[in-house]
């Protein structure tokens, strides 16, 4: 069976939903991290956690760069409405 345009469209929307949700989850997590959770873990307890949170912050920065161009593109295809969406 050949890949149809409608299948591609559906896959694109699913991917946009996933990226949209990932952005919102990362944003929520980063807010909690900077809201005090970063002080709740003794240094060295979870050595990869600080690195992970750095990558989360980079993802948020990347999505919000250039007047949120990447975020706006994802949200234009995603049909989700999530807390924090305008």
N, CA, C and O atoms as a GROMACS GRO file, in nm:
protein
  344
    1UNK      N    1   0.085  -0.119   0.000
    1UNK     CA    2   0.000   0.000   0.000
    1UNK      C    3   0.089   0.125   0.000
    1UNK      O    4   0.183   0.135   0.079
    2UNK      N    5   0.060   0.216  -0.087
    2UNK     CA    6   0.137   0.339  -0.099
    2UNK      C    7   0.099   0.436   0.012
    2UNK      O    8  -0.013   0.436   0.063
    3UNK      N    9   0.194   0.519   0.045
    3UNK     CA   10   0.173   0.624   0.145
    3UNK      C   11   0.088   0.733   0.081
    3UNK      O   12   0.128   0.790  -0.020
    4UNK      N   13  -0.025   0.763   0.138
    4UNK     CA   14  -0.119   0.860   0.082
    4UNK      C   15  -0.097   0.998   0.145
    4UNK      O   16  -0.044   1.010   0.255
    5UNK      N   17  -0.139   1.101   0.073
    5UNK     CA   18  -0.129   1.238   0.125
    5UNK      C   19  -0.203   1.253   0.257
    5UNK      O   20  -0.155   1.319   0.349
    6UNK      N   21  -0.320   1.192   0.267
    6UNK     CA   22  -0.398   1.204   0.390
    6UNK      C   23  -0.324   1.138   0.507
    6UNK      O   24  -0.334   1.185   0.620
    7UNK      N   25  -0.250   1.028   0.479
    7UNK     CA   26  -0.171   0.964   0.584
    7UNK      C   27  -0.058   1.056   0.628
    7UNK      O   28  -0.029   1.069   0.747
    8UNK      N   29   0.005   1.119   0.530
    8UNK     CA   30   0.113   1.212   0.562
    8UNK      C   31   0.060   1.329   0.644
    8UNK      O   32   0.123   1.368   0.742
    9UNK      N   33  -0.054   1.384   0.606
    9UNK     CA   34  -0.114   1.494   0.681
    9UNK      C   35  -0.143   1.453   0.825
    9UNK      O   36  -0.114   1.528   0.919
   10UNK      N   37  -0.198   1.334   0.842
   10UNK     CA   38  -0.229   1.285   0.976
   10UNK      C   39  -0.100   1.267   1.058
   10UNK      O   40  -0.096   1.302   1.176
   11UNK      N   41   0.004   1.214   0.995
   11UNK     CA   42   0.132   1.199   1.064
   11UNK      C   43   0.192   1.334   1.102
   11UNK      O   44   0.249   1.348   1.210
   12UNK      N   45   0.179   1.431   1.013
   12UNK     CA   46   0.232   1.565   1.041
   12UNK      C   47   0.160   1.626   1.162
   12UNK      O   48   0.224   1.686   1.248
   13UNK      N   49   0.029   1.610   1.168
   13UNK     CA   50  -0.048   1.664   1.281
   13UNK      C   51  -0.008   1.592   1.410
   13UNK      O   52   0.009   1.657   1.514
   14UNK      N   53   0.007   1.461   1.406
   14UNK     CA   54   0.048   1.386   1.525
   14UNK      C   55   0.186   1.432   1.572
   14UNK      O   56   0.209   1.447   1.692
   15UNK      N   57   0.276   1.453   1.479
   15UNK     CA   58   0.410   1.499   1.514
   15UNK      C   59   0.405   1.639   1.573
   15UNK      O   60   0.474   1.668   1.672
   16UNK      N   61   0.326   1.727   1.515
   16UNK     CA   62   0.310   1.862   1.569
   16UNK      C   63   0.251   1.859   1.709
   16UNK      O   64   0.293   1.935   1.796
   17UNK      N   65   0.154   1.772   1.732
   17UNK     CA   66   0.098   1.757   1.867
   17UNK      C   67   0.206   1.714   1.966
   17UNK      O   68   0.215   1.767   2.077
   18UNK      N   69   0.289   1.618   1.924
   18UNK     CA   70   0.395   1.568   2.010
   18UNK      C   71   0.495   1.679   2.044
   18UNK      O   72   0.534   1.693   2.160
   19UNK      N   73   0.535   1.756   1.944
   19UNK     CA   74   0.629   1.866   1.966
   19UNK      C   75   0.566   1.976   2.053
   19UNK      O   76   0.633   2.033   2.140
   20UNK      N   77   0.440   2.004   2.029
   20UNK     CA   78   0.366   2.104   2.107
   20UNK      C   79   0.361   2.061   2.254
   20UNK      O   80   0.391   2.140   2.344
   21UNK      N   81   0.322   1.937   2.276
   21UNK     CA   82   0.313   1.884   2.412
   21UNK      C   83   0.451   1.881   2.478
   21UNK      O   84   0.463   1.914   2.596
   22UNK      N   85   0.554   1.843   2.404
   22UNK     CA   86   0.690   1.840   2.459
   22UNK      C   87   0.733   1.980   2.502
   22UNK      O   88   0.793   1.997   2.608
   23UNK      N   89   0.703   2.080   2.420
   23UNK     CA   90   0.738   2.217   2.455
   23UNK      C   91   0.668   2.259   2.584
   23UNK      O   92   0.731   2.314   2.674
   24UNK      N   93   0.538   2.233   2.593
   24UNK     CA   94   0.463   2.273   2.713
   24UNK      C   95   0.512   2.199   2.837
   24UNK      O   96   0.525   2.259   2.943
   25UNK      N   97   0.540   2.068   2.825
   25UNK     CA   98   0.590   1.991   2.939
   25UNK      C   99   0.727   2.043   2.981
   25UNK      O  100   0.754   2.057   3.101
   26UNK      N  101   0.813   2.072   2.885
   26UNK     CA  102   0.945   2.125   2.917
   26UNK      C  103   0.934   2.261   2.984
   26UNK      O  104   1.006   2.290   3.079
   27UNK      N  105   0.844   2.344   2.935
   27UNK     CA  106   0.823   2.476   2.994
   27UNK      C  107   0.776   2.463   3.139
   27UNK      O  108   0.826   2.534   3.227
   28UNK      N  109   0.681   2.374   3.162
   28UNK     CA  110   0.629   2.349   3.297
   28UNK      C  111   0.741   2.298   3.388
   28UNK      O  112   0.757   2.346   3.500
   29UNK      N  113   0.818   2.202   3.339
   29UNK     CA  114   0.926   2.144   3.417
   29UNK      C  115   1.032   2.247   3.449
   29UNK      O  116   1.082   2.253   3.562
   30UNK      N  117   1.068   2.329   3.352
   30UNK     CA  118   1.171   2.430   3.373
   30UNK      C  119   1.125   2.535   3.474
   30UNK      O  120   1.205   2.580   3.557
   31UNK      N  121   1.000   2.575   3.468
   31UNK     CA  122   0.946   2.669   3.567
   31UNK      C  123   0.956   2.612   3.708
   31UNK      O  124   0.993   2.682   3.802
   32UNK      N  125   0.924   2.484   3.724
   32UNK     CA  126   0.934   2.419   3.855
   32UNK      C  127   1.080   2.409   3.899
   32UNK      O  128   1.111   2.429   4.016
   33UNK      N  129   1.169   2.379   3.804
   33UNK     CA  130   1.311   2.368   3.834
   33UNK      C  131   1.365   2.499   3.888
   33UNK      O  132   1.429   2.502   3.993
   34UNK      N  133   1.338   2.608   3.817
   34UNK     CA  134   1.387   2.738   3.861
   34UNK      C  135   1.306   2.794   3.978
   34UNK      O  136   1.350   2.888   4.045
   35UNK      N  137   1.190   2.736   4.004
   35UNK     CA  138   1.108   2.778   4.117
   35UNK      C  139   1.155   2.718   4.249
   35UNK      O  140   1.092   2.742   4.353
   36UNK      N  141   1.263   2.641   4.247
   36UNK     CA  142   1.317   2.589   4.372
   36UNK      C  143   1.354   2.442   4.371
   36UNK      O  144   1.427   2.396   4.459
   37UNK      N  145   1.304   2.368   4.273
   37UNK     CA  146   1.336   2.225   4.270
   37UNK      C  147   1.484   2.201   4.250
   37UNK      O  148   1.537   2.098   4.293
   38UNK      N  149   1.553   2.294   4.185
   38UNK     CA  150   1.697   2.278   4.163
   38UNK      C  151   1.776   2.275   4.293
   38UNK      O  152   1.890   2.231   4.294
   39UNK      N  153   1.717   2.322   4.402
   39UNK     CA  154   1.784   2.319   4.532
   39UNK      C  155   1.743   2.200   4.616
   39UNK      O  156   1.797   2.179   4.725
   40UNK      N  157   1.648   2.121   4.569
   40UNK     CA  158   1.595   2.008   4.646
   40UNK      C  159   1.681   1.882   4.636
   40UNK      O  160   1.666   1.791   4.717
   41UNK      N  161   1.770   1.878   4.539
   41UNK     CA  162   1.851   1.759   4.517
   41UNK      C  163   1.994   1.786   4.560
   41UNK      O  164   2.057   1.878   4.508
   42UNK      N  165   2.046   1.708   4.655
   42UNK     CA  166   2.185   1.727   4.695
   42UNK      C  167   2.279   1.713   4.575
   42UNK      O  168   2.256   1.631   4.487
   43UNK      N  169   2.382   1.793   4.573
   43UNK     CA  170   2.477   1.792   4.462
   43UNK      C  171   2.530   1.650   4.440
   43UNK      O  172   2.576   1.585   4.534
   44UNK      N  173   2.523   1.605   4.317
   44UNK     CA  174   2.574   1.474   4.282
   44UNK      C  175   2.473   1.361   4.294
   44UNK      O  176   2.503   1.249   4.253
   45UNK      N  177   2.353   1.388   4.351
   45UNK     CA  178   2.253   1.283   4.367
   45UNK      C  179   2.211   1.228   4.232
   45UNK      O  180   2.208   1.106   4.211
   46UNK      N  181   2.178   1.316   4.142
   46UNK     CA  182   2.140   1.279   4.006
   46UNK      C  183   2.228   1.359   3.910
   46UNK      O  184   2.188   1.464   3.862
   47UNK      N  185   2.348   1.308   3.883
   47UNK     CA  186   2.443   1.388   3.803
   47UNK      C  187   2.390   1.425   3.665
   47UNK      O  188   2.428   1.529   3.611
   48UNK      N  189   2.305   1.344   3.606
   48UNK     CA  190   2.253   1.375   3.473
   48UNK      C  191   2.137   1.474   3.476
   48UNK      O  192   2.099   1.528   3.372
   49UNK      N  193   2.080   1.498   3.594
   49UNK     CA  194   1.963   1.585   3.603
   49UNK      C  195   1.997   1.728   3.563
   49UNK      O  196   1.921   1.792   3.490
   50UNK      N  197   2.110   1.780   3.610
   50UNK     CA  198   2.149   1.916   3.572
   50UNK      C  199   2.173   1.926   3.422
   50UNK      O  200   2.134   2.025   3.360
   51UNK      N  201   2.237   1.825   3.365
   51UNK     CA  202   2.258   1.824   3.221
   51UNK      C  203   2.126   1.818   3.146
   51UNK      O  204   2.107   1.888   3.046
   52UNK      N  205   2.036   1.736   3.195
   52UNK     CA  206   1.904   1.724   3.132
   52UNK      C  207   1.830   1.858   3.136
   52UNK      O  208   1.772   1.900   3.037
   53UNK      N  209   1.833   1.923   3.252
   53UNK     CA  210   1.762   2.051   3.264
   53UNK      C  211   1.827   2.157   3.176
   53UNK      O  212   1.758   2.248   3.129
   54UNK      N  213   1.956   2.148   3.152
   54UNK     CA  214   2.021   2.239   3.057
   54UNK      C  215   1.966   2.216   2.917
   54UNK      O  216   1.942   2.312   2.844
   55UNK      N  217   1.947   2.090   2.879
   55UNK     CA  218   1.891   2.060   2.746
   55UNK      C  219   1.745   2.107   2.737
   55UNK      O  220   1.702   2.154   2.632
   56UNK      N  221   1.670   2.094   2.846
   56UNK     CA  222   1.531   2.143   2.848
   56UNK      C  223   1.531   2.294   2.826
   56UNK      O  224   1.451   2.345   2.748
   57UNK      N  225   1.618   2.365   2.895
   57UNK     CA  226   1.626   2.511   2.880
   57UNK      C  227   1.665   2.548   2.737
   57UNK      O  228   1.614   2.645   2.681
   58UNK      N  229   1.755   2.470   2.677
   58UNK     CA  230   1.795   2.496   2.538
   58UNK      C  231   1.678   2.474   2.442
   58UNK      O  232   1.660   2.550   2.348
   59UNK      N  233   1.599   2.369   2.467
   59UNK     CA  234   1.483   2.343   2.381
   59UNK      C  235   1.385   2.460   2.387
   59UNK      O  236   1.336   2.505   2.284
   60UNK      N  237   1.357   2.508   2.508
   60UNK     CA  238   1.266   2.622   2.524
   60UNK      C  239   1.323   2.744   2.453
   60UNK      O  240   1.251   2.813   2.380
   61UNK      N  241   1.450   2.771   2.472
   61UNK     CA  242   1.513   2.887   2.407
   61UNK      C  243   1.505   2.875   2.256
   61UNK      O  244   1.478   2.974   2.187
   62UNK      N  245   1.529   2.756   2.204
   62UNK     CA  246   1.526   2.734   2.060
   62UNK      C  247   1.386   2.759   2.003
   62UNK      O  248   1.370   2.824   1.900
   63UNK      N  249   1.285   2.708   2.072
   63UNK     CA  250   1.147   2.727   2.026
   63UNK      C  251   1.106   2.874   2.032
   63UNK      O  252   1.027   2.920   1.949
   64UNK      N  253   1.158   2.947   2.130
   64UNK     CA  254   1.115   3.086   2.150
   64UNK      C  255   1.203   3.188   2.077
   64UNK      O  256   1.171   3.306   2.077
   65UNK      N  257   1.311   3.144   2.014
   65UNK     CA  258   1.399   3.235   1.941
   65UNK      C  259   1.329   3.291   1.818
   65UNK      O  260   1.234   3.231   1.767
   66UNK      N  261   1.375   3.405   1.773
   66UNK     CA  262   1.321   3.469   1.652
   66UNK      C  263   1.170   3.486   1.658
   66UNK      O  264   1.097   3.443   1.568
   67UNK      N  265   1.124   3.550   1.764
   67UNK     CA  266   0.981   3.576   1.784
   67UNK      C  267   0.898   3.447   1.788
   67UNK      O  268   0.786   3.442   1.738
   68UNK      N  269   0.956   3.344   1.848
   68UNK     CA  270   0.889   3.214   1.864
   68UNK      C  271   0.852   3.150   1.730
   68UNK      O  272   0.748   3.085   1.719
   69UNK      N  273   0.935   3.169   1.630
   69UNK     CA  274   0.905   3.116   1.496
   69UNK      C  275   0.882   2.966   1.496
   69UNK      O  276   0.785   2.919   1.436
   70UNK      N  277   0.968   2.890   1.562
   70UNK     CA  278   0.952   2.744   1.563
   70UNK      C  279   0.826   2.704   1.639
   70UNK      O  280   0.750   2.618   1.594
   71UNK      N  281   0.804   2.766   1.754
   71UNK     CA  282   0.684   2.735   1.832
   71UNK      C  283   0.558   2.769   1.752
   71UNK      O  284   0.464   2.690   1.751
   72UNK      N  285   0.555   2.883   1.688
   72UNK     CA  286   0.438   2.923   1.610
   72UNK      C  287   0.412   2.826   1.495
   72UNK      O  288   0.296   2.796   1.463
   73UNK      N  289   0.518   2.778   1.432
   73UNK     CA  290   0.502   2.681   1.323
   73UNK      C  291   0.441   2.552   1.374
   73UNK      O  292   0.349   2.498   1.314
   74UNK      N  293   0.493   2.502   1.486
   74UNK     CA  294   0.440   2.379   1.545
   74UNK      C  295   0.294   2.398   1.585
   74UNK      O  296   0.211   2.311   1.556
   75UNK      N  297   0.263   2.508   1.649
   75UNK     CA  298   0.126   2.530   1.696
   75UNK      C  299   0.028   2.552   1.580
   75UNK      O  300  -0.091   2.526   1.594
   76UNK      N  301   0.078   2.599   1.466
   76UNK     CA  302  -0.010   2.617   1.351
   76UNK      C  303  -0.057   2.484   1.295
   76UNK      O  304  -0.164   2.476   1.236
   77UNK      N  305   0.023   2.379   1.313
   77UNK     CA  306  -0.014   2.246   1.262
   77UNK      C  307  -0.082   2.163   1.370
   77UNK      O  308  -0.170   2.082   1.340
   78UNK      N  309  -0.040   2.182   1.495
   78UNK     CA  310  -0.100   2.107   1.606
   78UNK      C  311  -0.243   2.155   1.627
   78UNK      O  312  -0.271   2.274   1.621
   79UNK      N  313  -0.332   2.060   1.653
   79UNK     CA  314  -0.470   2.098   1.681
   79UNK      C  315  -0.502   2.091   1.830
   79UNK      O  316  -0.619   2.089   1.868
   80UNK      N  317  -0.399   2.088   1.913
   80UNK     CA  318  -0.419   2.085   2.058
   80UNK      C  319  -0.431   2.228   2.112
   80UNK      O  320  -0.374   2.322   2.058
   81UNK      N  321  -0.505   2.241   2.218
   81UNK     CA  322  -0.506   2.364   2.296
   81UNK      C  323  -0.466   2.323   2.436
   81UNK      O  324  -0.538   2.250   2.504
   82UNK      N  325  -0.351   2.371   2.480
   82UNK     CA  326  -0.295   2.333   2.608
   82UNK      C  327  -0.286   2.452   2.700
   82UNK      O  328  -0.283   2.566   2.653
   83UNK      N  329  -0.283   2.429   2.832
   83UNK     CA  330  -0.262   2.540   2.925
   83UNK      C  331  -0.135   2.616   2.886
   83UNK      O  332  -0.031   2.555   2.860
   84UNK      N  333  -0.145   2.746   2.882
   84UNK     CA  334  -0.032   2.829   2.844
   84UNK      C  335  -0.040   2.878   2.701
   84UNK      O  336   0.028   2.973   2.663
   85UNK      N  337  -0.125   2.814   2.619
   85UNK     CA  338  -0.143   2.860   2.483
   85UNK      C  339  -0.225   2.987   2.483
   85UNK      O  340  -0.315   3.005   2.565
   86UNK      N  341  -0.193   3.075   2.391
   86UNK     CA  342  -0.266   3.201   2.382
   86UNK      C  343  -0.375   3.188   2.279
   86UNK      O  344  -0.450   3.284   2.256
   0.00000   0.00000   0.00000
